Amino acid sequence: MSTANAIAILLIEDEEFDVARVKNTLRFFSERVRIADVVSNGRAAMELLEKKTDAYDVVILDYQISGGLKGEELIRKIKEIDPCIQIIVTTKMTINITDYEFANSLLKAGAFWYCTKYPGHIEEYIYQPTDFLLSIFNAYEKKKMEKRSLKADKTLMEGVNSLLEFRRLIGESKPMLQLRESIDKYAKSEVNILISGASGTGKELVAWNIHLKSRRKFEKFVPINCGSIPHELIESELFGYEKGSFTGANTAKQGLFEVANHGTIFLDEVSELSPSAQVKLLRVIQDGEIEKIGRTKSISVNVRLIAATNKNLAAEVNEGRFREDLYFRLNIVPLNIVPLWQRGEDILQLFDHFLEYFSNDMGVAVPAVDAKAREILMNYKWPGNVRELRSVVQRLVLNCPESITAKDVSNPMILPNPMLGKDVSGFEDMSSGHVLPLREVERVFRTRYFKYVRSISSSDSNAAEKLGLAPSNFYRMCKELGIK
């Protein structure tokens, strides 16, 4: 090892006599260890460490150094500047080798090792020279190991951030802001979460965001669609089986709960689980154990469980199709994702996002979109939600490479029916199946429509402008309808 590649030491010592002793102790390995700098107080050491980033591998620190900044406080300050640097403490104090309290205080502060200054040859060396040198070599190896670990963690974190960017939730509507707030809040905990919402609203995307913001972000995220697997196979998929447990089981198979151990498992369409699978899932939640087919002993697993459904799970419980105890175990934290048509301007934000994504993917320029086309997109009810919007944008980019007009969007090949509403008339929803007086129907419609327009507007004035009303008239009508 050349001197340039030698272990770089920062010596913090205020007595020339002890500086000479340290140098004399290290001279036998001058090719492997070099004292890069010597300072006599804590403040000077801090200035050097801040100025010369990553210039030192090991700090040798006199515990009783002069000045206000010393001892455990100085150790903590050094570790704040460079968490990977290793600190060896020397002291004049006569220390009993069983003085665990003193040793513990140094190690808690961040020291790697400590020793007394007095060896057999007090005039020449620090401590026992061999042990002192070995501690420096070991400290250097520990620093390299911690730097590698830090670099690996940084790379992993960059991967997580990249995934978060790729799977980010797009939209600034009130429901989306509330959803993001809930994700940030509940990702920090380990509780079970039940996500409900119509098909295509992005339930798996929400589950991904919860996982990537949780303590388990470096572990596996295992999604499974319970509705896509036949009932007779769901248990072997979730919990696995042993070799020879049934005809055709030529090898053992890990279940998805084992695969997801220490990570997160996402059960989409959880309402489709068979009754026997529901019982086993309840056992996993209660005891943290799975029962593999063909195995007599249970296997412990540690997973974060996120479930999702597009059905009313409470109604499924009332109908006897879903276990009530399992429902309560899953529904610790309920998250509801609203349909796309209730998200206002988010529709256009998502449209622009997918437009740019598919244009780049196909290597074409992003086509211009006229105002009338955007109006049609805003007024469409999107029964297939975000999934349908994504497909529509992909078709538009394929068919309209230069510009997108209202005629393009109205094409039945693009939108099946641009005038499609939530249902054919909406009357059943407004009147609960009863015929109401026309005046009352008008009032119900106005109330709902005013609330909807206000929810997708930045202010009362903005809502009034969209409705073609003066702000004063909008405010008066809101008061009459009981909104204000």
N, C-alpha and C positions, 0 to 999 in steps of 0.2 A: 504493500500500500504506500503510495507516494504521500509526501507531506500535505499536498493539496487535497488529497482524499482522506486525510487522517481525521479522527474524531475531534471536532472543534469544541473546546472548553471555554466557557465564560467563568472566570474565577472572581467571586465576590468576597474579598478579604481585606481587612483594614490594618493588618500587622505585617510589615515587611518580612519579619522572621518567619511567619507562617507561610507567606507567599513563596519564600525560598524553599521551605520544607516540601510544599506541594510540588514545585518544579523539580526538586531533586527526586521525589518519589516517582514522577512520571518520566524521568530522563531515560530510563531503561527501555521504554517503548516510544521513543520520540518519533519514530516513523509511523506509528499507529495512533498516537495521541498528541495533540498540540494545544497549548493554551493560546487561544486566539486573542483574548483581551483580559485585562485585570482592572477591576474597579474597587473602590474602597467603601462605597455606600449603596444603599438600595435605590435611591433616586437616579444615580448615574447608571446603574444596571438597567432600570426601566427605560431610560432614554436610549441606551444602546440597543436594547431588544426591539424597541419601536422603530428605530432608525434602520437597523440591519435585520431585515426580515429573513427568517430561516437561516441565519448565519451561524447559529450555535446548535450543537447536538445535546450537550450536557452542561448543566450549571452546577458548579461546586460552590456552596454557600456557607459562610461562617454564621452560625446561629446567633452569636452574640455580637454581630456587627454593630458599629456605632451608627448613630442617626435614628430618626423616628421610624423609618420604614424598615422593618426587619422581621425575623422569625416567621411564624405561620402567615402573617399578613402579607409579607413579601412573597412567600411561596405562592399564595393564592393570586396575587397580582401578576406574577410571572406566567402562571398557567392560564390566566385570562388572555394574555397577549399571544402565547403559543401553547395550546393544549397538549401538543406532542412532545415538547421539550422535557427532558428528565432532570430532576434536581437531586443532588446528593448533598446532605447537610453534614457539616463538621461542627463539633462543639467541644469547648474546654470543660464542660460540666462533667463531673464524675457520674456516669450513668450505670446503674445496675442493669444487667441484661434482662431482668424481669420487670423493668419499669415500663409496663405496657401502656400506661396512661400517656407518658411523654411520646413514646413511639407512635401511638394511635393518633395523637394530635398532629404530628408531622405528616403521617400518611394520609389522614383525612384532608389536610390542607393541599396535598398533591405531591409530596416528596416521594422519591423512588427508594431512597436508602439513607441511613445516617450512621455516623461513627464518631468516636472521640478522637481528639488530635494526638493523644499521648501513646506512642508505641514503646517498644523496648529501647529503641535508639531515638530518644527524644530530640536530640540536636539535628538529626538528619532527615527523618521521614515522618509522614502523616500516617497515623494508625498502623496497621499491619500492611506493608506495601502490597503484598500479593492480593489480599482481600480487597484493598482499596482499588487496585487496578482492575480486578475482576468485576467489581461493582460498576466501574465506568464502561467496560465492554458490554456487560449485561444491560446497562441503562441505554446504551447506543442501539443494541438489538431491539430493545423494547420500543425505542423511538421509531425505528424503521417499521416495526410491525404496526404501531399505531397509525403511522402515516399511510401505510398500505390500506389499513382498515378504513381510515378517513376518506381516502381516495375511492375505495370501493363503495362506501356509503354515499359519497357525493355522486358517483355514477348511477347508483340505484335511484337516488333522489331525482336526478335529472331524467331518468326513465319514467319515474312516477309523474313528474311534472309534464313530461311530454305526453303521457297517456291522458292526464287531466285536461291538457289543452285540446287533444284530439277528441275527447269525450265531454267537452264542456257543455253546460246547459245554456242554450241561446235564448235570449228574451229578457226584456226589462219590464214586463207587465207586473202588476201587483201580485198575482198568483205565483209567478216565477220568482220574484224577489223573496216572497214568504217561503217558497220551497227551498231556495238556496240557503236561507237563514236556518231552516230546520235541518238541512243536511249538515251544515257546519256545526250545529249544536249537538246533534245525535251521533255524528261520526266519532266524536270523542269518547262515547260510552260503548258498552258492550251489549246493550239491550237488543232484543229481537225487534225487528221492524217489519210491519205489514204495509206494502205499497198497493194502493188500489187506484184503478183508472181504466178507461176504455182501451181497447186494443190500439196500438200504434201511438200511444201518448209518450212513450219513452220510459217505461218502468225499469227496464234493465239498465238504461243509461243512468238513472237516479241511483240504482244499486251500485253501479261502478263508482260513481262519485262518492258515495258513502264509504266504500271500501278504500279508495285511494286517498281519502282524508282521515282514515282511522289509523290506529296503532298497528294494524295488520297489513298496512299498505305494501310491505315488502314480501308478503306471503301470497299464496295463490287465491285467485277469485275464480270459483267454479260455478258457472251457471248451468241450470238444467230446466228444461221445459217439461213439466210433469204431464202435460196433456199430449205430448208427442211420443210418449213411450207406452206401449201396451201395458195394461194393468198387471198381467202375469209376469212382466219383466221389471217393473218399477222397483221392486224390493231388491233384486239382485244388482240393479244399477246404483241404487242409493247406498246399500249396505254391503254389497259384495257377497262372495261365496267361497267355500273351500273346495279344493280339488276332490272330485269323487262324491260331492254332496248330492248330485243328481245325474241322471243320464246325460252325457254330453259335456259334463264339467271336467274336462281333461286337465285343466290347470286352475289354480286359484285366481280369483279376480278381486282386486281392490274395489271397494265401493267408493262413490264420489265423496262421502263424508270422510273416508280415510285419505283420499287425494287432497281434500281441502283442509286437512288437519293444520291447525294454527292460523288458518286463513279464513276466508269468507265463502259460504255457500249460498247461492241464490236460487230459490225454488220458485220458478215462474208458474203461473196457473196452478197454484197449490191446491185449489178446490178440486182438481181432478184426481187427487190421490185416492187410492182404494182404501177401504176401511182398515185392512190389516196394515197397510203402509202408514196410515195415520197413527195407529197404536205404536208402531216402532219409532216413528218420528217423535211422538210424545215422550218416549223413553229417552231418546237422545237429548231432548231439551231439558228434561227433569234431572237425569243422572249423568249426562255427558258420556253415555256408552252406547255402542251399536252392537246389534246381534247379527253376525254373519250367518248366512245359510250354511248348515253343515258344521258349525262350530259350537262347542258347548259353553265356552267362556266368552264373556263380553269383552269388547275392546274399547278402551277409553279414547275419546277424541275431544279436541278443543277447537270449536269452530264458532264463528259469528254467523248467525242465521238471519237472512233477509228473505222474506216471502213476498209474492205478488199475486194479485188476482184481478180479473176484469169482471168478476161477479160480486154480488152483494153477499159477502161471506156470512153475515149475521142471518140473512134470509135462508142461506144454505143450512145453517145450524137449526133454524126453526123447522125446516123441512126434513130434518133428520139425515141429511146427506153429508154433514161435516160435524166432527166431534166438537162439542162445546168446550171441553177442557183444553183441547188443542187450539181452538180459536183464541181463547183467552191467553194462552202461552205465546202465540204468534203475535197477537195484537197489543203488545206492550206499548209500542209507539206506532200509531197509524199515520201514514202519509198519503194524501190524496192528490192525484195529478188531474187537473181540470182538462176538459177537451180543448182541442186547438182553437175552435171557433170562439171560445170564451177568453182568448188571450190577446185579442185586439191586434195592435201593431206588431206583436211577435210574429204574426203570419208573414209579414213582409220581411222582417229580419231573417227568419228562417229561409224564406224564398231566396233572398240575396246570398245567404251563406251557401245554400245548395247550388245556386246558379254559378257562383265562383268555383266551388269545389268540382262540379262536373265539367265546367269549361276547361279548367286546368287539367283534369283527368283525361279529357279528350284532346287536349292540345289545341283548343280554339280560343278565340277572343271572347270575352264575356259579352253576350248580346245585350243591346239596349232594350229597355222595357217601357212601353208607353203608359201614361197615367190611367187610361181606361182599362188596360189589362190588369194593372195593380188593383183597381177598384173592384173588378170581378173577383180577383183572388181574395180580397178582404171580405167580400160579401158571401162567398161560398162557405158552406157549413162544414166541410171537411169531415165526413163521417169516418174516414180512415185515419184521421188525425195526422201526425207528423209523418208517419210512414207513407200515407197517400201523397202528401205534399212533396216528399222526396222523389217519389216515382213520377209525379207530374213534372217536376223540374227536369228530371233526366230526359223525359220524352220531349220537352220543349227545346232543350239544348241539342238533341238529335235532329229535330225537325225544323228549328228556327235558328240557324247559325249566326245570323246577322242582327236581327231585331225580333222582339216579341210584341205582337199587337193584341188588341182585344179579340180580333177575329181568330188569331192563333189559339188563344186561351179558351175561347168558346167552342173550338173544334171538339166534337164528341170523342175523337181519338185522344184528346188531352184531358178534358173534364167531361165525365159522363153526362152531367146535367148541371150547367153553371148556375141554374136557379134553385138547385137542390137545397132544401131547408132541413131542419132537424127532423121533421116528419112532414107528411103531406100538407097538413093544415096548421098544426100546432094547437088546435082548439081543445083537444082532449087534455093536453097539458095545462092549458089556461083555465079550464072550467071544471076539471076533475070529472069529466064525463057528463056533466049536467048542462042543460041549456040555460044560459044567463041572459038577462036583458041586454040589449045592444049597448046601452050607456055604460053598464058595468063591465062588459067585455072591453070597451074602449079604454076605460079607466085602468083595467088590469094590463092591457097592452102598453098604454102610455107609461105606466109605472115601470114595467120591466124594461121597456126600450130606453127610457130616460136613464135608468140605473146602468144599463149596459153601455150606452154612449159615454156616460160619465166615467165608467170604469176604464175605458180605453182612451180617455182624454187627460191632458196634463192639468187642466183647470176648468172651472165652470165656464169661463169665457170661451175656451177652446171647444167645450161640449156644445155651447150655444151656437158657435160658428158652424160646427158640423151639422147641426139641426136646422140651420138657416134662421135662427132666432136672435133677437136682441138679448144681451145678457140679462137685462131687467125682466124681460118676458120669461126667459128660461128659469130665473130664480122664482118668479111668481108662480109658474106652472108646477115647479118642484114642490113649493109650499102647499099648493092645492092638492097635490097627489100624496102629501105626507112624507116626501123624501127628505125635505129640509126641516 
